């Protein structure tokens, strides 16, 4: 049976601004050394799916570079990760208008493989799933479409796509973001606990069914348009996923998901060597700790740490933390390169965090230059405030990529 993986590169990522100002959502760094797109690609590879397509549109240069440097399959093992970027054609001169439109306009590139099944995945979620188990259940049930679902409590269900299933697991009703309404009450999962089955945005389609659903319609979105229509016309089943899954859709969820990785026994772990999460091999030196009290941290490769204390933090590649500095409850993304010799910025401030700084409840994007004696904290700032030096997002202060913060600044 021929199976392809189709990863959706996401839209403009406005809820993850300013992290998506210069990169697409799947290219956003996570856990210090990975990118979000590494998650669905690794899930495909670990599940034996080696023909993978990635649909991209917004701010896609860094994502394309990452894919080109990391995912190279040799001629003997076979397979590929192929980028399908939005393009103008004689039939369509516009951008992708939604998830379904993106897949519809990319189907012609699947003809060479002629797959039996298409597994559609999101490029901005954190989870580890054996997709072969979903496929096996899909085949055993004789399904036309299988939708992976996650049991969620009522407060989360209000803003998600919620499925109602019968005793056999067949989906009989669907509502997109039903809110706290009577409609939500009708969609309760057939379980003893007070949960609802939310769509994870992970689909297994029979190729002929997907082709018919998309070609017989000009609707643009799977969740809003294609799935509701498919439920009445085809055999659509739910695959219930009970493990960790997080949709990285907002600054708050991104910050929380990263810091949760520093727990002693995190719900999601990058340390499972039976199901490796792949990423770029950079051949960086070990991190060097000159002086620092470290606790609950992920410390990536190539860092030089001379701070006073780092607690509950994710420290990215090539990060520099100066003497006497304090970092708490924060994500430091590090740098894309080392500065050798003189500082290559007119400010004279080197990349990284300077001496005697305080950083709390923050996300510091890549290549940021922070002078000595700087204080960065969301305390006392109104939400949604935006300045040249920082953005306030859901109680988190975010320093955009390449920002320079002069010595002595108090934010």
Secondary structure by P-SEA (a helix, b strand, c coil): cbbbbbbbccccccccccccccccccccccccccccaaaaaaaaaaacccbbbbbbccccaaaaaaaaacccccccccccccccccccccccccccccaaaaaaaaccccccccccbbbbbbcccccccaaaaaaaaaaaacccbbbbbbbbccccccccbbbbbccccccccccccccccaaaaaaccccccbbbbbbccbbbbaaaaaaaaaaacccccccccaaaaaaaccbbbbbbbcccccccccaaaaaaaaaaaacccccccccccccccccccccccccccccccccccccccbbbbbcccccbbbbccbbbbccbbbbccbbbbccccccccccccccccccccccbbbbccbbbccbbbbcccccccccccccccccccccccccbbbbcccccccccccc
